[in-house]
Amino acid sequence: MSAFYHFHWTQEGGGDNLVVVTTLREFKRQDLIAIIDRDKLSGNPYPDSLIVIAPADAAAEIKKSLKEMIRSDALLRLPAGIPVLLVSFDAKGRLSASKSSVVQGTISLGKIHFEQILRAGILCLVNTHEAVLVAPHAHHFVHPRRRHSRGFLRAANTLIQGAEIGFLALVLLRYLGNADEKVWIDSSSIASLIYAAYTLKSRLADAVPSIQIESFSSYEGVDRLFVQDPDRELVLISATASGSLPQKVMEKTRLPDSRVITLFSTARQVSGTVVFDARDMIKDLDPLMLEVFEETQCPWCRDGSRTITFVGDQFLADAATITAYTLVQTDASQPFRKIMEKYRGHGAFTLRQDADRAVHRLHVNLANTLLAEDQREAIRTVVRRHAPASTTHILPSAGNDSAGLAEIVANEINALGLTRPEILDPSKPDVSTRDRRGVIVVAASIGSGQSFQDASRDLRSPFKNLPRTFFVGLNKHSVAEHQPTLLKDLEHNNTEPKHILCAVDQMSLPHPNQFSAWTKELEFWTKVRVDLRIRRPESGVLTTIDQRIDILSREIVDNNFFLPDNDNQPLRLRPSFAFWNRPYEDETMQGDVFATIAGILENCRKLAKSKNQPPPLAQSPFHMNVLSSENFTRFNDGIIQSCLLRAAFPHELSYAHAVTASHSAKISHLILKMLDHHGDSQGEACLEFLVALATRRMSLAAADLKRISGYPIENLPELLSVVLPYAANEVRDDIIEDADKPSPA
């Protein structure tokens, strides 16, 4: 372990300088010699200067030693013309170097240079110890305040070696008071830094060190913060990504800005004092990595990214184990099979762009399914079982489908020999011409159930505790986490008998109902089109790309869910689909298959196969599940493979980890085989796999991507030859320019 912390500082217009820092009173010659030798052996040229930073109480002795080392060529192996400067610092962290501090050569530094040197040292420390944690592909972090980001600065990573802790203690000196008695810290991981800083300050001020350090455990303990003497107490926060913790601390303690210190910050605005603003100085990192979002606005959640939760007051990112899961026939339950048998073949499923978010939502058209004339028996059965005889009113949710279902329910009640209920106006639920005895709230379909909750509030006054039945035609998210809470809220009726929630049909589509694959695909084709128009505007591929962009820019219906095969024919389902009961005809659409696979994957995320096991695709801070590569060989229909690629979350298709290396290899082998057989059924989903890689929904190991990128594009049709380099993230001008050349016969 070295007594010196060293780094390089590039002075504007002044070349590259080697900086070594020590806070010890004793000068370790051998450590300095080793640093200079290693620096030269690492391939760096000789520095333009050597700058030694040392405490004031050791400056005289160190200067004497440096001169002795210079006189001996065997000790300080630097050319005679390289300046050597000794910079000293005092108890307040002030750096200074007079003319007599120049041990060799000519060099002059001032206050502005010293600030640059300290900032360069901190930046080097952050970078070399990877203090900025970046979540792996398809993952992102959840902060203690439940905010989300892709990157996180962990201060504890910079506090590994004693010399580095000493350097940060030197940086911290200027922020410490002369009469401090107590320091509150947000994490015990930085306690060593505080002790080092006050020990150094006391030594240089020739005083007896005495400081009390207490951790308030970040957000969990802010309420325990109690500052009795603002002049003798301060708060030191290790790092902040959002700025909320310093703000809460200042609101709680009422301390001045100078007494609430944040060591590292990646936030846009921070209350109090910041030692190191990492956002401005970490140039090589995508700023979006450090951006913090509320859970409801998190762009990574929308893309299906898996969350990594921080554990403890030291914000340790959890280490997850990884398991691969292969879908089996029983993952489609019998009730689910019956529902899909009812809805498939009627064009019920379409994809619609969300007005506010970059996603598509799976829309279920009820006109030809639930509300069709030949489906009334299912509604009649539910009405007979759950509609109270006391029902006098029906309140439909907004929308034509709900209004239509309300009419059907009213007619069915009337057919039982009861008075036909009055149908209320959804905008005026309290306006009625009849006495109120019971009400049925009707919704054609529900997602979050917000329409029922709104109706429940609207009915509290006009219907008080009278019987209330919530009648839904299609519950789209029957296995979602919010379902038990929704049921509890709707059934609540104080001390009176519970209200009732009933449904005709139930599906298990993912909640929230949002799929990013098509938006990502649209962004991808837009980029490819721009590239081609610049490099090869006459390319015949542009027409095909424009057609696909047109499809993706409106409601996606029929057999346009997926990219076509190499003959430009839509992907179709072959006989014997494992997750459907009865034979199916040609009227089956791609949306039917996609809704089936999306529902099965959601079941696997939420429903356990036994009480003692978690769901096969469940995720936790300590365990991650991915889809096994076997899924893509077992289900070899191109349309099923495409459904898996688009319905799965990116973290379920993440195979770049060493643990999933075998799955990455198998999938890359499958893709190469598809490229070989792009003209027949074995390669019909080849384009879907390449786009999944290009849009980063699926990730493979670097070695496997290299294998794919090495495939000879001259053997491929023009569209595949254009997409292949994007899939391997190796787009070259010559590839794009040659993409329009005719393939060999």
Secondary structure as the mmCIF struct_conf table of DSSP 4:
data_model
#
loop_
_struct_conf.conf_type_id
_struct_conf.id
_struct_conf.beg_label_comp_id
_struct_conf.beg_label_asym_id
_struct_conf.beg_label_seq_id
_struct_conf.end_label_comp_id
_struct_conf.end_label_asym_id
_struct_conf.end_label_seq_id
BEND BEND1 ALA A 3 ALA A 3
STRN STRN1 TYR A 5 GLN A 11
TURN_TY1_P TURN_TY1_P1 GLU A 12 GLY A 14
STRN STRN2 GLY A 15 VAL A 21
BEND BEND2 ARG A 25 GLU A 26
HELX_RH_AL_P HELX_RH_AL_P1 ARG A 29 LEU A 41
TURN_TY1_P TURN_TY1_P2 SER A 42 GLY A 43
HELX_LH_PP_P HELX_LH_PP_P1 ASN A 44 PRO A 47
BEND BEND3 ASP A 48 ASP A 48
STRN STRN3 SER A 49 PRO A 55
HELX_RH_3T_P HELX_RH_3T_P1 ALA A 56 ALA A 58
HELX_RH_AL_P HELX_RH_AL_P2 ALA A 59 ARG A 71
BEND BEND4 SER A 72 SER A 72
TURN_TY1_P TURN_TY1_P3 ASP A 73 LEU A 75
BEND BEND5 LEU A 76 LEU A 76
BEND BEND6 LEU A 78 LEU A 78
TURN_TY1_P TURN_TY1_P4 ALA A 80 GLY A 81
BEND BEND7 ILE A 82 ILE A 82
STRN STRN4 VAL A 84 PHE A 89
TURN_TY1_P TURN_TY1_P5 ALA A 91 LYS A 92
STRN STRN5 LEU A 95 SER A 96
HELX_RH_3T_P HELX_RH_3T_P2 LYS A 99 SER A 101
STRN STRN6 VAL A 102 GLN A 104
BEND BEND8 GLY A 105 GLY A 105
HELX_RH_AL_P HELX_RH_AL_P3 LYS A 111 THR A 128
TURN_TY1_P TURN_TY1_P6 HIS A 129 GLU A 130
STRN STRN7 VAL A 132 VAL A 134
HELX_LH_PP_P HELX_LH_PP_P2 ALA A 135 PRO A 136
TURN_TY1_P TURN_TY1_P7 HIS A 137 ALA A 138
STRN STRN8 HIS A 139 VAL A 142
TURN_TY1_P TURN_TY1_P8 PRO A 144 ARG A 145
BEND BEND9 ARG A 146 ARG A 146
STRN STRN9 HIS A 148 SER A 149
BEND BEND10 ARG A 150 ARG A 150
STRN STRN10 GLY A 151 LEU A 153
HELX_RH_3T_P HELX_RH_3T_P3 ALA A 155 THR A 158
BEND BEND11 GLN A 161 GLN A 161
HELX_RH_AL_P HELX_RH_AL_P4 GLY A 162 LEU A 172
HELX_RH_3T_P HELX_RH_3T_P4 LEU A 173 TYR A 175
BEND BEND12 LEU A 176 LEU A 176
BEND BEND13 ASN A 178 ALA A 179
STRN STRN11 LYS A 182 ILE A 185
BEND BEND14 ASP A 186 ASP A 186
HELX_RH_3T_P HELX_RH_3T_P5 SER A 188 ILE A 190
HELX_RH_AL_P HELX_RH_AL_P5 ALA A 191 LEU A 204
TURN_TY1_P TURN_TY1_P9 ALA A 205 ASP A 206
STRN STRN12 GLN A 212 SER A 215
HELX_RH_3T_P HELX_RH_3T_P6 SER A 218 ARG A 224
BEND BEND15 GLN A 228 GLN A 228
TURN_TY1_P TURN_TY1_P10 PRO A 230 ARG A 232
STRN STRN13 GLU A 233 THR A 240
BEND BEND16 ALA A 241 GLY A 243
HELX_RH_AL_P HELX_RH_AL_P6 SER A 244 THR A 253
HELX_RH_3T_P HELX_RH_3T_P7 ASP A 257 ARG A 259
STRN STRN14 VAL A 260 SER A 265
BEND BEND17 ALA A 267 GLN A 269
BEND BEND18 SER A 271 GLY A 272
STRN STRN15 THR A 273 ASP A 277
HELX_RH_AL_P HELX_RH_AL_P7 ALA A 278 MET A 281
TURN_TY1_P TURN_TY1_P11 LYS A 283 ASP A 284
BEND BEND19 LEU A 285 LEU A 285
HELX_RH_AL_P HELX_RH_AL_P8 PRO A 287 LEU A 290
STRN STRN16 PHE A 293 PHE A 293
HELX_RH_3T_P HELX_RH_3T_P8 GLU A 295 GLN A 297
HELX_RH_AL_P HELX_RH_AL_P9 PRO A 299 ARG A 302
TURN_TY1_P TURN_TY1_P12 ASP A 303 GLY A 304
HELX_LH_PP_P HELX_LH_PP_P3 SER A 305 SER A 305
STRN STRN17 ARG A 306 VAL A 311
TURN_TY1_P TURN_TY1_P13 GLY A 312 PHE A 315
STRN STRN18 LEU A 316 ALA A 317
HELX_LH_PP_P HELX_LH_PP_P4 ASP A 318 ASP A 318
STRN STRN19 THR A 321 TYR A 325
HELX_RH_3T_P HELX_RH_3T_P9 GLN A 329 ASP A 331
BEND BEND20 ALA A 332 ALA A 332
HELX_RH_AL_P HELX_RH_AL_P10 GLN A 334 TYR A 343
TURN_TY1_P TURN_TY1_P14 ARG A 344 GLY A 347
STRN STRN20 PHE A 349 GLN A 353
BEND BEND21 ALA A 355 ALA A 358
STRN STRN21 HIS A 360 VAL A 364
TURN_TY1_P TURN_TY1_P15 ALA A 367 LEU A 371
BEND BEND22 ALA A 372 ALA A 372
HELX_RH_3T_P HELX_RH_3T_P10 GLU A 373 GLN A 375
HELX_RH_AL_P HELX_RH_AL_P11 ARG A 376 HIS A 386
TURN_TY1_P TURN_TY1_P16 ALA A 389 SER A 390
STRN STRN22 HIS A 393 PRO A 396
HELX_LH_PP_P HELX_LH_PP_P5 SER A 397 SER A 397
BEND BEND23 ALA A 398 GLY A 399
HELX_RH_AL_P HELX_RH_AL_P12 ASN A 400 ALA A 415
TURN_TY1_P TURN_TY1_P17 LEU A 416 GLY A 417
BEND BEND24 LEU A 418 LEU A 418
HELX_LH_PP_P HELX_LH_PP_P6 THR A 419 PRO A 421
STRN STRN23 GLU A 422 ILE A 423
HELX_LH_PP_P HELX_LH_PP_P7 LEU A 424 LEU A 424
STRN STRN24 ASP A 425 ASP A 425
TURN_TY1_P TURN_TY1_P18 PRO A 426 SER A 427
STRN STRN25 LYS A 428 LYS A 428
TURN_TY1_P TURN_TY1_P19 PRO A 429 ASP A 430
BEND BEND25 THR A 433 ARG A 434
BEND BEND26 ARG A 437 ARG A 437
STRN STRN26 VAL A 439 ILE A 446
BEND BEND27 GLY A 447 SER A 448
HELX_RH_AL_P HELX_RH_AL_P13 GLN A 450 PHE A 463
TURN_TY1_P TURN_TY1_P20 LYS A 464 ASN A 465
BEND BEND28 LEU A 466 LEU A 466
STRN STRN27 ARG A 468 ASN A 475
TURN_TY1_P TURN_TY1_P21 LYS A 476 LYS A 476
STRN STRN28 HIS A 477 HIS A 477
TURN_TY1_P TURN_TY1_P22 SER A 478 VAL A 479
BEND BEND29 ALA A 480 ALA A 480
TURN_TY1_P TURN_TY1_P23 GLU A 481 HIS A 482
HELX_RH_AL_P HELX_RH_AL_P14 GLN A 483 GLU A 491
TURN_TY1_P TURN_TY1_P24 ASN A 494 THR A 495
BEND BEND30 GLU A 496 GLU A 496
HELX_LH_PP_P HELX_LH_PP_P8 PRO A 497 HIS A 499
STRN STRN29 ILE A 500 GLN A 506
STRN STRN30 SER A 508 SER A 508
BEND BEND31 HIS A 511 PRO A 512
STRN STRN31 PHE A 515 PHE A 515
HELX_RH_AL_P HELX_RH_AL_P15 ALA A 517 ARG A 535
TURN_TY1_P TURN_TY1_P25 PRO A 537 GLU A 538
TURN_TY1_P TURN_TY1_P26 GLY A 540 GLY A 540
HELX_RH_AL_P HELX_RH_AL_P16 VAL A 541 LEU A 552
TURN_TY1_P TURN_TY1_P27 SER A 553 SER A 553
BEND BEND32 ARG A 554 ARG A 554
STRN STRN32 ILE A 556 ILE A 556
TURN_TY1_P TURN_TY1_P28 ASP A 558 ASN A 559
BEND BEND33 PHE A 561 PHE A 562
TURN_TY1_P TURN_TY1_P29 ASN A 566 ASP A 567
BEND BEND34 ASN A 568 ASN A 568
HELX_LH_PP_P HELX_LH_PP_P9 GLN A 569 LEU A 571
HELX_LH_PP_P HELX_LH_PP_P10 LEU A 573 ARG A 574
BEND BEND35 PRO A 575 PRO A 575
TURN_TY1_P TURN_TY1_P30 ALA A 578 PHE A 579
BEND BEND36 ASN A 581 ARG A 582
TURN_TY1_P TURN_TY1_P31 ASP A 586 GLU A 587
HELX_RH_AL_P HELX_RH_AL_P17 GLN A 590 LYS A 606
BEND BEND37 LYS A 609 SER A 610
TURN_TY1_P TURN_TY1_P32 LYS A 611 ASN A 612
BEND BEND38 GLN A 613 GLN A 613
TURN_TY1_P TURN_TY1_P33 PRO A 616 LEU A 617
STRN STRN33 SER A 620 SER A 620
TURN_TY1_P TURN_TY1_P34 PRO A 621 PHE A 622
STRN STRN34 HIS A 623 LEU A 627
TURN_TY1_P TURN_TY1_P35 SER A 629 SER A 629
HELX_RH_AL_P HELX_RH_AL_P18 GLU A 630 ARG A 634
BEND BEND39 PHE A 635 PHE A 635
HELX_RH_AL_P HELX_RH_AL_P19 GLY A 638 ALA A 647
BEND BEND40 ALA A 648 ALA A 648
HELX_RH_3T_P HELX_RH_3T_P11 PRO A 650 LEU A 653
STRN STRN35 SER A 654 SER A 654
BEND BEND41 HIS A 657 HIS A 657
HELX_RH_3T_P HELX_RH_3T_P12 ALA A 658 THR A 660
HELX_RH_AL_P HELX_RH_AL_P20 ALA A 661 ASP A 676
TURN_TY1_P TURN_TY1_P36 HIS A 677 GLY A 679
BEND BEND42 ASP A 680 ASP A 680
HELX_RH_3T_P HELX_RH_3T_P13 SER A 681 GLY A 683
TURN_TY1_P TURN_TY1_P37 GLU A 684 ALA A 685
HELX_RH_AL_P HELX_RH_AL_P21 CYS A 686 ALA A 694
TURN_TY1_P TURN_TY1_P38 THR A 695 ARG A 696
BEND BEND43 ARG A 697 MET A 698
STRN STRN36 SER A 699 SER A 699
HELX_RH_AL_P HELX_RH_AL_P22 ALA A 702 SER A 709
TURN_TY1_P TURN_TY1_P39 GLY A 710 GLY A 710
BEND BEND44 TYR A 711 TYR A 711
HELX_RH_3T_P HELX_RH_3T_P14 ILE A 713 ASN A 715
BEND BEND45 LEU A 716 LEU A 716
HELX_RH_AL_P HELX_RH_AL_P23 GLU A 718 ALA A 727
TURN_TY1_P TURN_TY1_P40 ALA A 728 ASN A 729
HELX_RH_AL_P HELX_RH_AL_P24 ASP A 733 ASP A 738
TURN_TY1_P TURN_TY1_P41 ALA A 739 ASP A 740
BEND BEND46 LYS A 741 LYS A 741
HELX_LH_PP_P HELX_LH_PP_P11 PRO A 742 PRO A 744
#
